[in-house]
């Protein structure tokens, strides 16, 4: 979450300020974190499936 906050603060200042002022910053950061974790889990699952397929062949 800290990395996303830093990125917004450094490179997307307008978005960061808008989210901060509207009180939506934490909600936005948590949503991004959740999406990143879901994508990571999917990638790990796909890699495991591919590796299992190699072992069978």
C-alpha positions as a LaTeX table, in Angstrom:
\begin{tabular}{lrrr}
\hline
Residue & $x$ (\AA) & $y$ (\AA) & $z$ (\AA) \\
\hline
Unk1 & 0.00 & 0.00 & 0.00 \\
Unk2 & 2.88 & 2.35 & 0.76 \\
Unk3 & 4.31 & 1.91 & $-2.73$ \\
Unk4 & 1.01 & 2.85 & $-4.37$ \\
Unk5 & 0.63 & 5.87 & $-2.09$ \\
Unk6 & 4.17 & 6.98 & $-2.89$ \\
Unk7 & 3.57 & 6.56 & $-6.63$ \\
Unk8 & 0.39 & 8.63 & $-6.51$ \\
Unk9 & 2.01 & 11.30 & $-4.36$ \\
Unk10 & 5.08 & 11.59 & $-6.61$ \\
Unk11 & 3.68 & 11.04 & $-10.11$ \\
Unk12 & $-0.08$ & 11.60 & $-9.94$ \\
Unk13 & $-0.32$ & 14.54 & $-7.58$ \\
Unk14 & $-3.73$ & 15.67 & $-8.80$ \\
Unk15 & $-5.27$ & 12.25 & $-8.24$ \\
Unk16 & $-3.52$ & 11.92 & $-4.88$ \\
Unk17 & $-4.74$ & 15.32 & $-3.72$ \\
Unk18 & $-8.28$ & 14.66 & $-4.89$ \\
Unk19 & $-8.46$ & 11.32 & $-3.11$ \\
Unk20 & $-6.89$ & 12.75 & 0.03 \\
Unk21 & $-9.22$ & 15.74 & 0.17 \\
Unk22 & $-12.31$ & 13.63 & $-0.53$ \\
Unk23 & $-11.38$ & 11.12 & 2.18 \\
Unk24 & $-11.21$ & 8.32 & $-0.39$ \\
Unk25 & $-7.43$ & 7.75 & $-0.40$ \\
Unk26 & $-7.38$ & 4.84 & 2.06 \\
Unk27 & $-10.35$ & 3.16 & 0.34 \\
Unk28 & $-8.64$ & 3.52 & $-3.05$ \\
Unk29 & $-5.32$ & 2.15 & $-1.75$ \\
Unk30 & $-7.04$ & $-0.84$ & $-0.16$ \\
Unk31 & $-8.89$ & $-1.58$ & $-3.40$ \\
Unk32 & $-5.64$ & $-1.46$ & $-5.39$ \\
Unk33 & $-3.95$ & $-3.73$ & $-2.82$ \\
Unk34 & $-6.80$ & $-6.25$ & $-3.07$ \\
Unk35 & $-6.64$ & $-6.27$ & $-6.87$ \\
Unk36 & $-2.86$ & $-6.77$ & $-6.79$ \\
Unk37 & $-3.20$ & $-9.71$ & $-4.39$ \\
Unk38 & $-5.89$ & $-11.32$ & $-6.57$ \\
Unk39 & $-3.71$ & $-10.98$ & $-9.68$ \\
Unk40 & $-0.71$ & $-12.39$ & $-7.82$ \\
Unk41 & $-2.72$ & $-15.39$ & $-6.62$ \\
Unk42 & $-3.95$ & $-16.02$ & $-10.17$ \\
Unk43 & $-0.43$ & $-15.86$ & $-11.58$ \\
Unk44 & 0.88 & $-18.27$ & $-8.95$ \\
Unk45 & $-1.98$ & $-20.67$ & $-9.71$ \\
Unk46 & $-1.30$ & $-20.48$ & $-13.45$ \\
Unk47 & 2.41 & $-21.06$ & $-12.95$ \\
Unk48 & 1.71 & $-24.07$ & $-10.72$ \\
Unk49 & $-0.62$ & $-25.54$ & $-13.33$ \\
Unk50 & 1.97 & $-25.09$ & $-16.07$ \\
Unk51 & 4.68 & $-26.63$ & $-13.93$ \\
Unk52 & 2.42 & $-29.59$ & $-13.10$ \\
Unk53 & 1.82 & $-30.06$ & $-16.84$ \\
Unk54 & 5.56 & $-30.18$ & $-17.51$ \\
Unk55 & 6.09 & $-32.84$ & $-14.87$ \\
Unk56 & 3.46 & $-35.10$ & $-16.44$ \\
Unk57 & 4.81 & $-34.78$ & $-20.01$ \\
\hline
\end{tabular}
